Amino acid sequence: MGNRRWWGLGVLILPVLLVSMDVSVLFLAMPQLTKDLDPSPTQSLWILDSYSFVIAGLLITMGSLGDRVGRRRLLIGGATVFGAGSLLAAFAATPAMLIAARALMGFGGATLLPSSLAIISTMFDDTVERGRAIGVWTSAFAGGTAVGPIVGGVLLHHFWWGSVFLINVPVVAVLWLAVRLLPADARADDEEAPFDLLGVILSVGGILGVVYAVKHLALTGVDPVPVVVGAVGIALLAAFATHCSRSAHPLVDLRLLRTPSFAVAIVVTLAAMMSLAATTYLVNEYLQSITGRDPLGAALLGLPMAATVCAFSLGSARIVARIGVRRAFIGALLVCALGMVVLQWTGVHDGLWAFLLGSAVAGVGYGTAFSLVSVVAVGSVPPERAGEATGISETSFELGQALGLALLGSLAAVVFAHRYAQTSPAFRGTLREALDSAGGSSAVSDAAKSAYMSGVHVALGTAAAILLVMAAVTAMVLPRDPGTAPSEGPISR
């Protein structure tokens, strides 16, 4: 049975790779895709965002649904939907068709993360083994995000843009064949209780409204539509919290958040994902537009960070065994902040060493922190409730990514615009547009690049400050006993 558990873990890595690779691979395909389908700017935004919008909105729902109908059943059903969406996306003939296909992929992807991570809690009873398994799961997610651009670069070099979606289909086929290696489903004790449909409507509407508002306000500035949508989203989330606290059978048991380790893990996830998403986005632009590398070359330079994330995700169980969850959390956040500080030495004509060193150092912190978040989320609840906790945890990942791109990315854009306006007051646009309009003038190009790097430094400095604040909060909230956090006891209804 021991070997079967680890073979089953190998099966669970497949859906994780699907979801994580798809997040990063589309950025490379957008130029070819735009040339073939000619989407409008709004359609291009929805092609990129419809996938993450749907995932963010449905993760909590799918985590709770898996507890009721069975995680393995939900996993294979979601993988099938994901594969069908991938086929439609690969052969989409219009932007609208591609947007719909991406939304369908998001629906399937929302089932894969919570169900796969929740199954681990059923397969591994031993705390140490579970931590090691979750470390493997986390490193697979990080590795997929890093490998995605490389795989995409190779595919796009030989095939059309649809190949980056078509690659998902054989992975789904392998998952179908290997699903019997997974354990039988653990069901909730009240599985016959009515499903919380009102909770689903309130949570999905609230999360989608907030994410939509954050993303669009970052792109268009203060505009009535996203402001109203965001206000409605916040109101729906408040109603969702009230409903869950009063309902006999809520979609999410809010008592989970009363556990200090679980609550800290969720907030740490938001802060860490904000900084990671912003860093990934900003340094990718730095590598391609500032240093002049192609997408594949930029992806290869991201391998040191991916390597440290993977290595320390796998080694997080040993770190916790030595120093405890509290110190590991604090140390991980401090190391992430240190990486952001080192990245301040990147420049227009030099500083590649700072990028390689800073990103690798930050990867140490991210790999440790994200693995600990998953361990705490799963370990704070009984196995039959793991889907709920996982849904909340994974939703915080998605929201953190959205907030990082919107808030920190927008901060970098504002600083860039302000600094570049001193050279070209009439210009309003992006770095790429500024470089295109330079007309071969090295002075103008250097001014645009320098202004962009100023924005990067301010955004990453802000990220470092947020991480330091979270380290202080973690130090104050989590118990001092190194072994207390993961053993606070699972919460039962």
C-alpha distance (Angstrom), angle and dihedral (degrees) to the residues before:
residue distance angle dihedral
M1 . . .
G2 3.80 . .
N3 3.78 94.4 .
R4 3.81 90.4 42.6
R5 3.81 89.7 58.6
W6 3.78 92.2 55.7
W7 3.80 92.3 44.6
G8 3.80 86.4 52.0
L9 3.79 88.9 52.2
G10 3.79 87.9 55.1
V11 3.80 88.3 55.7
L12 3.81 91.2 50.7
I13 3.79 90.9 53.7
L14 3.82 90.4 64.5
P15 3.83 97.2 69.9
V16 3.81 89.9 42.5
L17 3.80 90.0 55.9
L18 3.80 90.1 48.4
V19 3.79 94.3 55.1
S20 3.81 97.5 39.7
M21 3.81 95.9 46.0
D22 3.78 92.3 49.1
V23 3.80 91.0 56.1
S24 3.80 93.1 60.8
V25 3.79 105.4 27.5
L26 3.81 97.1 66.9
F27 3.81 93.2 65.4
L28 3.81 89.1 66.5
A29 3.81 93.5 47.3
M30 3.82 95.9 50.5
P31 3.84 97.3 87.7
Q32 3.83 93.5 53.6
L33 3.79 91.5 38.6
T34 3.80 92.1 51.4
K35 3.79 91.4 50.3
D36 3.83 93.0 52.1
L37 3.82 102.0 38.8
D38 3.84 99.3 28.0
P39 3.82 96.2 -147.4
S40 3.80 121.4 -170.7
P41 3.82 117.9 -111.6
T42 3.82 89.8 -99.7
Q43 3.81 91.6 48.6
S44 3.81 90.2 49.4
L45 3.80 89.1 54.1
W46 3.80 91.7 51.1
I47 3.80 92.2 46.7
L48 3.79 87.5 58.6
D49 3.79 98.2 37.8
S50 3.81 108.1 35.3
Y51 3.81 90.7 79.0
S52 3.81 95.7 52.4
F53 3.82 92.9 39.4
V54 3.79 92.4 57.7
I55 3.81 93.5 43.0
A56 3.80 92.4 50.4
G57 3.79 92.0 47.9
L58 3.80 97.4 48.3
L59 3.82 105.6 36.7
I60 3.81 95.2 92.3
T61 3.80 91.5 44.7
M62 3.79 93.5 48.7
G63 3.80 92.7 46.1
S64 3.81 90.6 55.4
L65 3.81 92.6 41.3
G66 3.80 90.7 54.0
D67 3.80 89.9 55.7
R68 3.80 88.3 57.7
V69 3.81 107.5 37.0
G70 3.81 97.2 29.8
R71 3.79 130.3 -86.6
R72 3.80 96.0 -121.0
R73 3.79 91.9 50.2
L74 3.79 91.5 48.1
L75 3.81 91.3 45.7
I76 3.78 95.4 55.7
G77 3.80 92.6 41.3
G78 3.79 91.5 50.6
A79 3.80 92.0 46.9
T80 3.80 89.1 53.4
V81 3.80 91.4 51.9
F82 3.81 89.8 46.6
G83 3.81 90.9 52.1
A84 3.80 92.4 48.1
G85 3.79 90.4 50.0
S86 3.80 90.0 49.2
L87 3.81 91.2 54.2
L88 3.79 91.5 50.2
A89 3.80 91.3 47.4
A90 3.81 93.3 49.1
F91 3.80 92.5 56.0
A92 3.81 99.6 31.9
A93 3.80 111.2 145.6
T94 3.81 98.3 -169.3
P95 3.81 136.3 34.4
A96 3.82 90.7 -115.2
M97 3.79 91.0 54.4
L98 3.80 91.2 49.9
I99 3.82 92.1 48.9
A100 3.81 90.1 51.9
A101 3.81 91.3 47.3
R102 3.79 91.4 50.2
A103 3.81 90.4 50.5
L104 3.81 89.0 51.4
M105 3.80 89.4 51.1
G106 3.80 88.4 51.0
F107 3.80 90.1 53.1
G108 3.79 90.3 53.5
G109 3.79 93.0 41.6
A110 3.81 91.4 53.9
T111 3.82 88.7 64.6
L112 3.80 96.3 47.1
L113 3.81 102.6 61.8
P114 3.83 101.2 46.9
S115 3.80 95.1 38.0
S116 3.81 94.7 48.1
L117 3.80 94.2 47.4
A118 3.82 92.7 43.7
I119 3.82 91.0 52.4
I120 3.81 88.5 58.7
S121 3.81 89.4 63.4
T122 3.79 88.3 57.0
M123 3.81 95.7 45.8
F124 3.81 97.4 47.0
D125 3.81 117.3 49.7
D126 3.79 94.9 167.6
T127 3.82 111.8 87.3
V128 3.81 94.4 -141.2
E129 3.80 93.6 48.3
R130 3.79 90.9 45.5
G131 3.80 90.8 52.5
R132 3.79 90.6 49.6
A133 3.81 91.4 48.2
I134 3.79 92.6 49.2
G135 3.80 88.2 49.3
V136 3.81 88.9 56.4
W137 3.82 90.0 47.4
T138 3.82 91.7 50.1
S139 3.79 93.5 46.4
A140 3.81 89.3 50.9
F141 3.80 89.5 54.2
A142 3.80 91.8 48.9
G143 3.78 91.9 42.6
G144 3.78 91.7 51.0
T145 3.79 91.0 52.5
A146 3.82 90.1 51.5
V147 3.80 96.6 41.6
G148 3.81 93.3 45.2
P149 3.83 95.9 79.0
I150 3.81 91.0 45.6
V151 3.80 92.9 50.9
G152 3.79 89.2 43.9
G153 3.79 92.1 50.2
V154 3.79 92.0 52.8
L155 3.81 93.3 46.2
L156 3.80 93.8 46.9
H157 3.79 90.1 49.3
H158 3.82 90.3 60.5
F159 3.83 106.9 21.9
W160 3.81 143.3 31.1
W161 3.81 123.5 -80.3
G162 3.81 93.3 -94.8
S163 3.80 90.5 69.1
V164 3.81 90.7 77.2
F165 3.80 88.0 65.7
L166 3.80 97.3 36.7
I167 3.81 90.8 61.1
N168 3.82 88.0 71.8
V169 3.81 94.2 66.0
P170 3.84 99.4 71.2
V171 3.81 89.7 46.2
V172 3.80 89.6 55.7
A173 3.82 89.3 48.6
V174 3.82 91.1 54.0
L175 3.80 89.9 48.8
W176 3.81 90.4 53.7
L177 3.80 91.1 52.7
A178 3.82 95.5 45.7
V179 3.82 100.5 41.4
R180 3.84 92.3 101.4
L181 3.80 88.6 72.3
L182 3.81 88.2 71.1
P183 3.83 121.2 90.3
A184 3.78 124.8 -105.4
D185 3.79 114.3 -84.4
A186 3.80 121.4 -88.4
R187 3.80 110.6 -139.8
A188 3.77 130.3 -154.7
D189 3.79 116.8 -105.5
D190 3.81 90.8 -120.3
E191 3.79 95.6 45.0
E192 3.81 89.9 135.9
A193 3.81 91.1 58.5
P194 3.82 115.8 110.8
F195 3.77 114.8 -86.5
D196 3.81 112.6 -110.3
L197 3.80 99.2 -116.0
L198 3.80 93.1 163.6
G199 3.80 89.4 53.7
V200 3.80 89.7 52.1
I201 3.80 92.3 51.6
L202 3.81 93.7 47.0
S203 3.82 95.4 45.2
V204 3.80 96.2 44.7
G205 3.80 93.3 44.6
G206 3.80 92.8 45.8
I207 3.80 96.9 47.1
L208 3.80 94.2 44.1
G209 3.80 91.1 47.8
V210 3.80 94.1 51.1
V211 3.81 94.8 44.3
Y212 3.82 91.6 47.0
A213 3.81 91.6 50.0
V214 3.80 94.4 47.6
K215 3.79 93.7 49.3
H216 3.81 96.3 44.6
L217 3.79 96.3 42.9
A218 3.79 87.4 53.5
L219 3.80 90.9 53.2
T220 3.81 102.5 37.9
G221 3.78 104.3 23.1
V222 3.79 122.1 -131.7
D223 3.78 106.1 -7.2
P224 3.84 127.5 162.3
V225 3.82 96.9 -125.6
P226 3.82 99.9 56.1
V227 3.82 90.6 38.7
V228 3.81 90.9 55.9
V229 3.80 92.6 42.6
G230 3.81 90.6 49.7
A231 3.81 92.0 49.2
V232 3.80 90.6 50.2
G233 3.81 89.6 47.9
I234 3.81 92.1 52.7
A235 3.81 90.4 47.7
L236 3.82 90.8 50.9
L237 3.82 91.6 49.8
A238 3.81 90.1 50.3
A239 3.80 89.3 50.3
F240 3.82 88.8 47.7
A241 3.82 91.6 54.0
T242 3.82 91.1 48.4
H243 3.79 91.6 47.1
C244 3.82 93.7 49.8
S245 3.81 91.8 49.7
R246 3.82 91.7 53.5
S247 3.82 103.9 34.1
A248 3.80 120.5 97.9
H249 3.80 90.8 -142.2
P250 3.83 107.3 25.2
L251 3.78 125.4 -179.2
V252 3.82 89.1 -120.7
D253 3.78 127.9 24.9
L254 3.81 101.7 -131.8
R255 3.80 89.9 -162.1
L256 3.80 84.7 82.5
L257 3.80 87.5 75.6
R258 3.81 91.1 56.2
T259 3.79 88.7 70.8
P260 3.83 104.7 91.5
S261 3.80 94.8 -145.5
F262 3.81 92.7 50.0
A263 3.82 94.2 46.0
V264 3.81 91.9 47.8
A265 3.80 90.7 47.5
I266 3.81 91.2 55.6
V267 3.81 94.0 48.9
V268 3.80 91.7 43.9
T269 3.80 88.6 53.1
L270 3.80 91.4 53.7
A271 3.81 92.7 49.3
A272 3.81 95.6 43.3
M273 3.80 94.4 45.1
M274 3.80 90.9 48.3
S275 3.80 90.8 56.4
L276 3.82 94.4 40.8
A277 3.81 94.7 49.2
A278 3.80 92.4 47.0
T279 3.80 91.8 46.3
T280 3.80 93.2 49.3
Y281 3.79 92.6 48.4
L282 3.81 96.9 44.1
V283 3.81 98.6 43.0
N284 3.81 91.1 46.8
E285 3.81 87.4 59.2
Y286 3.81 88.9 44.8
L287 3.80 92.9 53.0
Q288 3.81 94.8 46.5
S289 3.81 104.7 34.0
I290 3.81 101.4 27.8
T291 3.81 102.0 35.5
G292 3.83 94.4 28.6
R293 3.81 98.9 -126.3
D294 3.79 124.0 151.4
P295 3.84 120.3 -118.5
L296 3.79 93.8 -95.5
G297 3.82 92.2 49.1
A298 3.80 90.5 48.5
A299 3.81 90.7 49.4
L300 3.80 91.6 51.6
L301 3.80 90.7 53.7
G302 3.79 87.5 55.6
L303 3.80 92.1 62.1
P304 3.85 96.2 90.5
M305 3.79 90.1 60.8
A306 3.80 92.0 44.6
A307 3.80 89.9 49.9
T308 3.81 94.2 52.6
V309 3.81 91.8 44.8
C310 3.80 90.7 52.5
A311 3.80 94.9 43.4
F312 3.80 95.7 49.1
S313 3.80 93.1 41.9
L314 3.79 87.1 58.3
G315 3.80 92.5 43.5
S316 3.80 98.1 45.1
A317 3.82 92.7 97.9
R318 3.81 90.1 59.7
I319 3.80 90.9 47.2
V320 3.80 91.1 52.5
A321 3.81 91.1 46.7
R322 3.81 89.4 56.6
I323 3.80 104.1 39.8
G324 3.82 107.2 10.1
V325 3.79 132.9 -116.7
R326 3.81 96.3 -75.9
R327 3.79 95.9 54.0
A328 3.80 91.5 40.3
F329 3.82 91.2 54.1
I330 3.81 92.8 47.3
G331 3.79 92.8 45.0
A332 3.82 92.6 48.3
L333 3.81 92.0 52.9
L334 3.80 92.2 47.4
V335 3.81 91.3 50.2
C336 3.81 90.8 49.6
A337 3.81 89.4 51.6
L338 3.81 90.1 49.1
G339 3.79 89.5 54.2
M340 3.82 90.3 52.4
V341 3.82 89.3 51.5
V342 3.82 92.9 51.0
L343 3.81 89.3 51.4
Q344 3.81 87.8 63.5
W345 3.81 87.3 79.8
T346 3.81 93.6 65.6
G347 3.79 111.9 111.7
V348 3.77 144.1 174.0
H349 3.81 96.8 -94.6
D350 3.79 102.2 17.9
G351 3.77 142.3 12.5
L352 3.81 100.6 89.3
W353 3.80 86.1 131.0
A354 3.81 88.4 58.9
F355 3.79 90.6 52.7
L356 3.81 93.2 50.3
L357 3.81 94.1 44.2
G358 3.80 97.1 39.8
S359 3.80 95.1 46.9
A360 3.81 91.7 46.9
V361 3.82 91.6 49.4
A362 3.81 91.4 47.7
G363 3.81 88.8 49.2
V364 3.80 89.2 60.9
G365 3.80 89.8 57.9
Y366 3.80 95.9 41.9
G367 3.80 93.7 48.9
T368 3.80 91.7 51.0
A369 3.81 96.2 42.2
F370 3.80 97.6 46.9
S371 3.78 92.8 47.9
L372 3.82 90.4 50.0
V373 3.79 90.8 49.6
S374 3.80 90.6 56.0
V375 3.82 92.7 45.6
V376 3.80 92.2 51.0
A377 3.82 93.9 44.6
V378 3.80 93.0 52.2
G379 3.81 96.8 36.1
S380 3.83 95.4 51.6
V381 3.81 94.0 66.7
P382 3.80 137.6 46.2
P383 3.83 115.0 -93.5
E384 3.82 93.6 -103.9
R385 3.84 89.6 57.7
A386 3.79 96.8 44.6
G387 3.80 92.6 104.6
E388 3.80 92.7 62.6
A389 3.80 93.2 50.2
T390 3.78 91.8 44.4
G391 3.80 91.4 49.1
I392 3.82 90.9 54.7
S393 3.81 91.3 44.9
E394 3.80 94.9 49.1
T395 3.80 91.8 44.2
S396 3.80 88.2 56.7
F397 3.82 87.8 54.0
E398 3.82 91.5 53.7
L399 3.81 94.3 43.4
G400 3.79 90.8 47.0
Q401 3.78 90.1 53.2
A402 3.81 92.0 49.0
L403 3.80 92.5 47.4
G404 3.79 92.5 46.7
L405 3.79 93.5 53.0
A406 3.79 93.4 42.0
L407 3.80 102.6 40.7
L408 3.81 105.5 28.2
G409 3.80 92.2 31.7
S410 3.79 89.8 51.5
L411 3.80 91.2 47.7
A412 3.80 89.5 55.2
A413 3.82 90.0 48.5
V414 3.81 92.8 50.3
V415 3.81 92.5 50.3
F416 3.82 90.5 46.8
A417 3.80 92.0 51.3
H418 3.80 92.5 47.3
R419 3.81 94.6 48.2
Y420 3.81 95.1 43.2
A421 3.81 91.5 47.7
Q422 3.80 87.1 68.5
T423 3.83 87.5 65.2
S424 3.80 100.5 31.6
P425 3.83 110.0 19.1
A426 3.80 94.8 -179.8
F427 3.80 95.5 53.3
R428 3.82 120.0 105.4
G429 3.79 115.5 171.8
T430 3.79 148.4 71.1
L431 3.78 131.6 -52.7
R432 3.80 91.9 -100.9
E433 3.79 91.0 52.5
A434 3.79 90.4 48.1
L435 3.81 91.2 52.2
D436 3.81 91.8 46.9
S437 3.80 91.1 51.4
A438 3.81 93.0 48.2
G439 3.82 90.2 90.0
G440 3.80 93.7 -145.2
S441 3.80 93.6 -54.1
S442 3.79 108.2 143.6
A443 3.82 91.0 -162.3
V444 3.81 92.2 56.8
S445 3.81 92.0 43.4
D446 3.79 91.7 50.0
A447 3.80 90.7 48.9
A448 3.82 91.1 52.3
K449 3.80 92.3 46.6
S450 3.78 92.4 47.2
A451 3.81 91.0 50.2
Y452 3.79 90.2 49.8
M453 3.80 92.8 50.8
S454 3.80 89.0 51.0
G455 3.79 88.2 57.4
V456 3.81 90.8 47.9
H457 3.80 91.9 51.2
V458 3.83 93.3 49.3
A459 3.82 92.8 47.1
L460 3.81 94.3 47.4
G461 3.80 91.2 43.8
T462 3.80 88.2 54.3
A463 3.80 89.3 48.9
A464 3.82 89.5 53.2
A465 3.81 90.3 51.6
I466 3.82 91.4 50.8
L467 3.80 90.9 50.2
L468 3.81 91.5 50.0
V469 3.80 91.1 50.9
M470 3.82 89.9 50.5
A471 3.81 90.4 50.0
A472 3.82 88.6 54.8
V473 3.82 92.0 47.4
T474 3.79 90.8 49.1
A475 3.80 90.9 50.7
M476 3.81 90.5 53.1
V477 3.82 99.1 42.3
L478 3.80 107.2 38.4
P479 3.82 118.9 77.1
R480 3.80 116.2 -100.1
D481 3.79 94.4 -129.4
P482 3.83 103.9 96.9
G483 3.78 91.9 -143.5
T484 3.80 98.1 45.1
A485 3.78 103.0 80.8
P486 3.79 100.8 64.3
S487 3.78 93.4 39.0
E488 3.80 99.7 50.0
G489 3.73 85.1 117.7
P490 3.77 131.2 -100.9
I491 3.76 115.8 -83.5
S492 3.78 115.4 -121.9
R493 3.72 131.3 -174.7
